[in-house]
């Protein structure tokens, strides 16, 4: 029986070989036909590697056509670091009203600590935008392959910019923190009892009259803070340093940002490998960016903002969308 099976296998082997060759020829022919058809219609037949510069920063991207009238692009953009200086004034206030006693507080803190509180605090703002994008270009004009319409999305971190005090302001902010802590202490209800009943060092107690005189002096000068703006009820918002001695703010937008726009492009070289294009559109970042300080105050809710912050916030309120303009150069493989 084994011999018969072996002879049958030998007899059918040529037929199986011919059938396999026929199937290979059929598959190869179909693949070649598909490849020719994709080439005729510009489907995934080229890859473009490009670099761009624009309002989203510097970027790199890769692109390929998916039909003879649609191209898909994907890339990443990042904003180079640069700093925008801002200045805010120190103000003293009592019962929610400015009392103009900063000079007295400044003199007292210098005599007590040796640190000088500056009249102005310098802050530095910088963009923190890094985004990934996926875009689809549609070429609607059959006889004009230069113009295209674009839709897609950008996605990245929620932070679009941060502000923090300049390093040179740290001694001044340290003195401000000291005064703020001292003011809270002397304004507490148990201040006099605590300084009278508890020694300030060893068995040395503070004279009650001196403690009372110091309390009245500090309370008369009022609180101290960085006057950023006013609340809607007219009371000033005075920012105080965080526990680490810094003052900070962050501007936030939605992570996912749909995009629509248009563009124009064409070949730079005679062989068409080098391409140049221009894109213009808008990112929908979910409304006006929200700017929040380290203590949780939303600056969008304030009025009478100080200095350049007023200009920046006014500019952002006029832009519920982010204009994206970019110039791109690419090489086609």
C-alpha positions in Angstrom: 0.0 0.0 0.0 2.8 2.4 0.8 4.4 1.6 -2.6 1.1 2.5 -4.4 0.8 5.8 -2.5 4.3 6.7 -3.3 3.8 5.9 -7.0 0.6 8.0 -7.0 2.4 11.0 -5.4 5.1 10.8 -8.1 2.4 10.7 -10.8 0.6 13.8 -9.5 3.7 15.9 -8.7 4.0 17.4 -12.2 0.3 18.5 -12.0 0.8 20.1 -8.5 3.9 21.9 -9.7 2.1 23.3 -12.8 -0.9 24.4 -10.6 1.4 26.2 -8.1 3.2 27.9 -10.9 -0.1 29.0 -12.4 -1.2 30.4 -9.0 2.1 32.3 -8.6 1.8 33.7 -12.1 -1.8 34.8 -11.3 -0.9 36.5 -8.0 2.2 38.1 -9.5 0.1 39.4 -12.4 -2.5 40.8 -10.1 0.0 42.5 -7.9 1.7 44.0 -10.9 -1.6 45.3 -12.2 -2.4 46.8 -8.8 0.9 48.5 -8.6 0.5 49.9 -12.1 -2.9 51.2 -11.2 -1.6 52.8 -8.0 1.2 54.5 -10.0 -1.3 55.8 -12.6 -3.4 57.3 -9.8 -0.6 58.5 -7.6 -1.6 56.2 -4.7 1.2 55.7 -2.1 3.7 55.9 -4.9 5.8 58.6 -3.4 6.9 59.8 0.0 7.7 63.4 0.9 9.9 64.4 3.8 9.6 68.1 4.7 10.5 70.9 7.1 8.3 73.9 8.0 8.4 77.2 9.9 5.5 79.3 11.0 3.2 80.4 13.8 3.3 76.8 15.3 7.1 77.0 15.4 9.5 74.7 13.7 8.3 71.3 12.3 9.0 68.1 10.5 6.6 66.0 8.5 6.1 63.1 6.2 3.4 62.9 3.5 2.1 60.6 0.8 -0.7 60.6 -1.7 -3.6 58.2 -1.2 -5.4 59.1 -4.5 -4.6 61.4 -7.4 -6.5 64.2 -5.6 -5.9 63.5 -1.8 -2.6 63.6 0.2 -2.1 62.7 3.9 0.4 64.5 6.0 1.7 63.8 9.6 4.2 65.7 11.6 5.4 67.4 14.8 5.9 71.1 15.6 7.7 72.7 18.5 8.1 76.3 19.5 11.7 77.5 20.1 12.2 79.0 23.6 12.1 82.7 23.9 11.2 85.0 26.8 8.7 87.9 27.0 9.4 90.2 30.0 6.6 91.6 32.2 6.6 93.8 35.2 4.1 94.1 38.1 4.1 96.6 40.9 4.2 95.8 44.7 1.3 97.4 46.6 0.2 97.6 50.2 -3.5 97.4 51.1 -5.8 97.5 54.1 -9.4 96.1 54.0 -9.2 95.6 50.3 -8.0 99.1 49.4 -4.6 100.3 48.4 -3.0 102.4 51.2 0.3 103.5 49.6 2.5 102.4 52.5 4.9 100.3 50.6 7.9 102.5 51.4 7.4 102.0 55.1 7.1 98.2 54.7 10.2 98.2 52.5 12.3 100.1 55.0 11.1 97.9 58.0 11.9 94.7 56.2 15.3 95.9 55.1 16.1 96.8 58.7 14.8 93.5 60.0 16.2 91.1 57.4 18.7 92.9 55.2 16.6 91.9 52.1 15.2 94.7 50.0 11.7 94.4 48.6 11.7 95.8 45.0 8.8 98.1 44.0 8.4 96.0 40.8 8.6 92.3 40.2 9.9 91.1 36.9 8.3 88.0 35.4 9.3 86.1 32.2 6.8 84.4 29.9 7.7 81.7 27.4 5.7 79.5 25.0 5.5 75.8 25.7 3.9 74.5 22.5 4.7 71.1 21.1 2.1 69.5 18.9 1.6 66.5 16.7 -0.6 66.9 13.6 -2.4 64.8 11.1 -3.7 66.6 8.0 -5.5 65.7 4.8 -5.0 67.8 1.7 -7.7 67.8 -1.0 -6.9 69.1 -4.5 -10.3 70.1 -5.9 -9.1 71.5 -9.3 -8.2 68.8 -11.8 -6.4 71.2 -14.1 -4.6 73.1 -11.3 -2.6 70.9 -8.9 -1.3 73.9 -6.9 -4.2 74.8 -4.7 -5.4 72.5 -1.9 -8.0 72.5 0.9 -6.9 71.0 4.3 -8.6 69.5 7.2 -7.3 67.6 10.2 -6.2 68.1 13.8 -3.4 69.1 16.1 -2.9 67.4 19.4 -0.5 68.3 22.2 -0.1 69.3 25.8 -2.8 71.6 27.4 -0.2 74.2 28.3 0.6 76.8 25.7 2.7 79.1 27.8 4.1 79.7 31.3 5.2 82.7 33.3 7.5 82.7 36.3 9.5 85.3 38.2 13.0 86.2 37.1 15.7 84.6 39.1 16.9 88.0 40.2 13.6 88.6 42.0 14.1 85.7 44.5 15.5 87.8 47.4 12.6 90.3 47.0 10.0 87.6 47.0 11.7 85.9 50.0 11.3 89.2 51.9 7.7 89.5 50.7 6.9 86.0 52.0 8.5 86.9 55.4 6.3 90.0 55.7 3.2 88.1 54.7 3.8 85.5 57.3 4.6 88.1 59.9 1.4 90.1 59.1 -0.8 86.9 59.4 0.8 86.2 62.8 0.3 89.6 64.3 -3.2 89.9 63.0 -4.3 86.6 64.6 -6.6 86.8 67.6 -4.2 85.0 70.0 -1.1 87.0 69.0 -0.7 89.0 72.2 -1.5 86.0 74.4 1.1 83.8 72.7 3.9 86.3 72.8 3.2 87.1 76.5 2.8 83.6 77.7 5.6 82.0 75.6 9.3 83.0 75.7 10.9 84.2 72.5 14.2 82.6 73.5 15.1 80.5 76.6 13.4 82.3 79.5 13.3 85.7 77.8 9.8 87.1 77.3 8.7 89.9 75.0 7.5 93.1 76.7 3.7 93.3 76.2 3.9 97.0 75.4 6.5 96.3 72.7 4.4 93.5 71.3 1.3 95.7 71.2 3.3 98.5 69.6 4.7 96.2 66.9 1.3 94.8 66.2 -0.3 98.2 65.7 2.6 99.3 63.5 2.3 96.2 61.2 -1.5 96.3 61.0 -1.4 100.0 60.1 0.9 99.3 57.2 -1.5 96.6 55.9 -0.8 93.6 53.7 1.6 93.5 50.8 1.4 91.7 47.5 2.0 91.9 43.7 -0.8 93.9 42.1 -1.8 92.0 39.0 -5.3 93.3 38.6 -8.7 93.7 40.3 -11.6 91.5 41.1 -14.9 92.3 39.4 -16.1 93.8 42.7 -13.3 96.4 42.6 -11.1 94.9 45.3 -7.4 94.4 44.2 -6.0 91.0 43.5 -2.5 90.9 45.0 -0.6 87.8 44.2 1.7 86.3 46.9 4.6 83.9 46.3 4.0 80.2 46.7 5.7 78.2 49.4 8.8 77.8 47.3 9.1 81.6 47.0 8.0 81.8 43.3 5.1 83.4 41.5 3.8 81.5 38.4 1.0 81.4 35.9 0.1 79.0 33.1 -2.1 79.4 30.0 -4.1 76.3 29.0 -6.1 75.2 26.0 -7.7 72.0 24.9 -5.3 69.2 24.0 -7.2 68.2 20.8 -7.5 71.0 18.2 -9.4 70.6 14.9 -7.9 72.4 12.0 -9.2 73.7 8.6 -7.3 75.7 6.1 -6.0 76.0 2.5 -2.6 76.1 0.8 -0.7 76.6 -2.4 2.4 74.7 -3.6 4.5 73.6 -6.5 7.8 72.2 -7.7 11.1 74.0 -7.0 13.2 71.8 -9.3 12.7 70.7 -12.8 12.4 67.0 -11.9 9.7 67.8 -9.3 11.5 66.2 -6.4 11.9 69.5 -4.4 8.6 71.0 -3.5 7.6 74.2 -1.7 4.2 75.1 -0.3 2.4 77.7 1.9 -0.5 76.8 4.3 -2.9 79.1 6.2 -5.7 78.1 8.5 -7.0 78.0 12.1 -6.8 75.6 15.0 -10.0 75.5 17.1 -8.5 75.3 20.6 -11.8 75.4 22.5 -12.3 79.1 23.2 -10.1 81.7 24.8 -7.0 80.2 26.7 -7.4 80.1 30.4 -4.6 81.7 32.4 -4.3 80.5 36.0 -1.8 81.6 38.7 -0.1 79.2 41.1 -2.7 80.1 43.8 -5.6 79.1 41.5 -6.8 82.5 40.5 -8.1 82.7 36.9 -6.7 85.9 35.3 -9.5 85.8 32.7 -11.9 86.7 35.5 -10.0 89.9 36.6 -10.4 93.5 35.4 -7.9 96.4 35.3 -5.0 94.1 34.5 -1.6 95.6 34.8 1.2 96.2 32.3 1.7 94.0 29.3 -0.5 91.4 30.8 -3.5 93.6 29.9 -2.4 93.7 26.2 -1.7 89.9 26.1 -5.0 89.0 27.7 -6.9 91.4 25.4 -5.2 89.9 22.4 -6.0 86.3 23.4 -9.7 87.3 24.0 -9.9 88.4 20.4 -8.6 85.0 19.2 -10.9 82.1 20.1 -9.0 80.2 17.4 -5.3 80.0 16.8 -4.0 81.2 13.3 -1.7 78.6 11.8 0.5 79.9 9.0 3.4 77.8 7.7 5.9 77.7 4.9 7.2 74.2 4.0 10.0 72.8 1.8 10.0 69.1 1.1 11.8 66.4 -0.9 9.9 63.8 -2.8 11.3 60.2 -3.0 
